Amino acid sequence: MGNRLSAVATRTGDDGTTGLGDGTRTGKDTPRIAALGDVDELNSVIGLLRTEALPDAVQADLGVIQNDLFDLGAELCIPGHAALDASQLAFLDERLAHYNGGLAPLREFILPGGCRAAALAHLARTVARRAERSVVALGRADQVNAPVRQYLNRLSDLMFVLARHLNGAHGAGDVFWTSRHSRVQPQE
């Protein structure tokens, strides 16, 4: 990065615009900035997840993912720029297969919950899905490289699998959904 910020409060955004990486300015309410904000929020939620007691491999994987999300943000910040490559998607696919390989097959829907780390992974999953929707919306108005959308799609799947893995690692089970017809009703 050749140009690092020395002042955070520049006041250049007071008019409702923000600068892109190519030097142009755009409205803070445009699809590109919405997508950037959702990716930033996703990275922050993963950062929060990383404050939990996690297995070393999960901690390392999440560190790689946070850096990849910065690359993804660079693509969104600089129209026409490509920063993600096939190896980053392959990493997600490999880690997804690794963590999924140790899980029991799903027979029920799962509710977010279990241990705190798993609940945070579920939160990251939902934010990844929102970021993916924002990128799809941006793609309707402007060029978006396919790996950006694909990365977010795979990452949301990985967060779901990680939530299940973390529940197991912490000795908590998955929280299964039950139909309202099969729930025991409380007695008055």
Solvent accessible surface area in square Angstrom, and as a share of the most:
residue,aa,sasa,rsa
1,M,166,0.74
2,G,89,0.85
3,N,129,0.66
4,R,178,0.65
5,L,138,0.69
6,S,119,0.76
7,A,55,0.43
8,V,139,0.80
9,A,75,0.58
10,T,71,0.41
11,R,180,0.66
12,T,79,0.46
13,G,19,0.19
14,D,119,0.61
15,D,108,0.56
16,G,36,0.35
17,T,35,0.20
18,T,37,0.21
19,G,38,0.37
20,L,21,0.10
21,G,45,0.43
22,D,72,0.37
23,G,64,0.62
24,T,72,0.42
25,R,111,0.40
26,T,31,0.18
27,G,20,0.19
28,K,102,0.43
29,D,131,0.68
30,T,35,0.20
31,P,62,0.39
32,R,16,0.06
33,I,30,0.15
34,A,50,0.39
35,A,0,0.00
36,L,39,0.19
37,G,38,0.37
38,D,18,0.09
39,V,6,0.03
40,D,91,0.47
41,E,69,0.31
42,L,0,0.00
43,N,16,0.08
44,S,71,0.46
45,V,15,0.08
46,I,0,0.00
47,G,24,0.23
48,L,77,0.38
49,L,0,0.00
50,R,76,0.28
51,T,105,0.61
52,E,37,0.17
53,A,85,0.66
54,L,22,0.11
55,P,45,0.28
56,D,125,0.65
57,A,50,0.39
58,V,0,0.00
59,Q,51,0.23
60,A,63,0.49
61,D,11,0.06
62,L,0,0.00
63,G,13,0.12
64,V,64,0.37
65,I,0,0.00
66,Q,40,0.18
67,N,103,0.53
68,D,10,0.05
69,L,1,0.01
70,F,156,0.65
71,D,52,0.27
72,L,0,0.00
73,G,12,0.12
74,A,34,0.27
75,E,10,0.05
76,L,3,0.01
77,C,37,0.22
78,I,57,0.29
79,P,51,0.32
80,G,70,0.67
81,H,72,0.32
82,A,70,0.54
83,A,33,0.26
84,L,12,0.06
85,D,75,0.39
86,A,79,0.61
87,S,74,0.48
88,Q,23,0.10
89,L,20,0.10
90,A,57,0.44
91,F,50,0.21
92,L,0,0.00
93,D,59,0.30
94,E,89,0.40
95,R,34,0.12
96,L,35,0.17
97,A,69,0.53
98,H,95,0.43
99,Y,6,0.02
100,N,77,0.40
101,G,68,0.65
102,G,72,0.69
103,L,39,0.19
104,A,69,0.54
105,P,95,0.59
106,L,83,0.41
107,R,195,0.71
108,E,95,0.43
109,F,151,0.63
110,I,24,0.12
111,L,73,0.36
112,P,81,0.51
113,G,15,0.14
114,G,43,0.41
115,C,23,0.14
116,R,146,0.53
117,A,3,0.02
118,A,0,0.00
119,A,40,0.31
120,L,15,0.08
121,A,0,0.00
122,H,2,0.01
123,L,81,0.40
124,A,0,0.00
125,R,52,0.19
126,T,59,0.34
127,V,4,0.02
128,A,0,0.00
129,R,81,0.29
130,R,82,0.30
131,A,0,0.00
132,E,27,0.12
133,R,149,0.54
134,S,18,0.12
135,V,1,0.01
136,V,53,0.30
137,A,51,0.40
138,L,5,0.03
139,G,38,0.37
140,R,199,0.73
141,A,80,0.62
142,D,64,0.33
143,Q,115,0.51
144,V,23,0.13
145,N,41,0.21
146,A,41,0.32
147,P,38,0.24
148,V,1,0.00
149,R,91,0.33
150,Q,65,0.29
151,Y,0,0.00
152,L,0,0.00
153,N,58,0.30
154,R,69,0.25
155,L,0,0.00
156,S,1,0.00
157,D,51,0.26
158,L,0,0.00
159,M,0,0.00
160,F,48,0.20
161,V,12,0.07
162,L,0,0.00
163,A,0,0.00
164,R,21,0.08
165,H,51,0.23
166,L,0,0.00
167,N,2,0.01
168,G,54,0.52
169,A,59,0.46
170,H,81,0.36
171,G,74,0.71
172,A,31,0.24
173,G,54,0.52
174,D,29,0.15
175,V,58,0.34
176,F,99,0.41
177,W,106,0.37
178,T,68,0.39
179,S,33,0.21
180,R,160,0.58
181,H,147,0.66
182,S,80,0.51
183,R,119,0.43
184,V,141,0.81
185,Q,110,0.49
186,P,117,0.74
187,Q,167,0.74
188,E,219,0.98
